[in-house]
C-alpha cells in the first residue's frame, strides 16, 4: 500500500495533553491497538462503511476505509495532522480499478517517516465519485501512544501518573504522585501560575525504553523530557533502590517547564532564554544533582565557565557541555533568587513574555546589565577572589587607588601608636632613676 510522508514538523518530539486514552490492561504485551471505532457517514450518494486506524508504535500506522457510491468512486484523499503541527499531510490514494465499492488500506511507515510519539493525530478522508459528488468524513482522532507496553495509572488533583505494568507497585506510583503534587504546589507559589489540566506523567522502566520512544528528539542522553504545550512529562525511573531520589530530581525539573509555559503563554515561551528555562527547572529539583556542583567548581577553577550569552540558546547536545550548562544555569537562578527574590524571577519572566531579548530582559527584570549579572554571579562562586571580578567590572584605574588607600590607613595608624609609646626626654630620665 501507499505510504504518506510526514511533514518536517512531525519529526520533532510532541507529547499530548489528552492522554486519557490509554492502552487497556488487557492489551499488555500487545503492539497493535485500534484507536478509533468505525465512524460511518454518508452524503451525496457516497456512504462510508468503515473508517478506522490502528498502529504499531514506531513501526507503522494503518488507515482503513471502506466506502460505496451510486457512481464509480474516482478519487480518494487521506489527510492527517499531528496536534500542534502547522502543516497537514495529504495523500492521494491510487485507484487502479475504479468501482462503486472500494476497500482501502493506507499504511504509513513510522520507521522511515516517524510520527511524534504520544501525539494526538487527527485524520479524515475526502471521496469523490464520477458524478462529481464529494464526501468529506468528519475528523477522527487517535493517540499515537507507546503501545509496545501496557500502562497502569494513578490520579489525583489533576495529575495522572502512568507507569509500565509489572514495573512498579502502588507505593512506587504514590511516591511519584506525592512528589509531583509538592512540586506543582511550590512552583505555583513562586511563579504565581497554574499547572496544565490534566498533567500527565509517564514513567518508563529504563532509559533504553525511554530513548526508544524519544529518539526523534535528538537528545537521547537525557533521562526525561517534557512538551509543555501538551502537558506531558516522560521520565525513566526503574523500580529499584533509590527510585525516590530520581523522582525528586526528574519530576520537578520537567514539571517546571509545563508551569512556565502556562505562565508566559505559548508565544512568550519562545522568548525565555534557555539559561532561565533550564535554570529554573534545575534549581527546582527537590534533590540537587551532585555532579553539577563538581563540574561547576572544576570549570571555575580552570577558567572554563561557559559565557552566559552562549546559554541564551538551546544547550549543546554534547553531554559534557550540556551538564555544565545545566549546572551554571541552575546556580545562576539560585543566585538571582537570593539577590532579587521570587519577585525578581517573576519580573524576569514578565520581561521575556513581552518579547525582550536575552540581554535586555535582564535589565528590564532585574535593573542590572547582562554583564553585571554574570560578573556578580561569578563573584558569588568564589568570594575570596572578589578583587579579580571587581577588576573585570570597574577597571584597574578605580581599584588601584582604593587598594592604596586601604593600605595607607593601617600604616598611618601604626605611626600614631608608635608616637604615643615613645617617652619624652624628661620622662625617660625619670624612669631611669626609678630603675
PEPESUL-V186700 format. One line per field, one symbol per residue. phi: phi as a letter, one per 30 degrees, with the letter a starting at -180 (. if undefined). A space follows every 10 residues. Layout:
BEGIN
phi->???
END
This chain:
BEGIN
phi->.dcccddddd dddbccddcd dcddedceid bbadcbdebd aaahicbccb bbbbbceica bccbbbbbad cedcabbcba adeiddccdb bdddcdbead bbbbbcccdd ddbdcdeidd ccbacbbbcd didbbcddec bbcdddddbc bcbbbahicb ccbdejbkce dedddddddd edddeddddd dhbbddbdcc bccddadddd dddcdddibd ddcaabcedc ibbbbcbddb ejdddddddd ddeddedddd dddciedddd cddddddddd ddddedbedd dddddddddd ddicddeeed cdcedddddd dddddddddd dddddddddb iddddddedd ddddjddedd dddddcibde dddddddddd dbedcedddd eddcjddcdd dddddddded dddddddddd dddddddddd ddddd
END
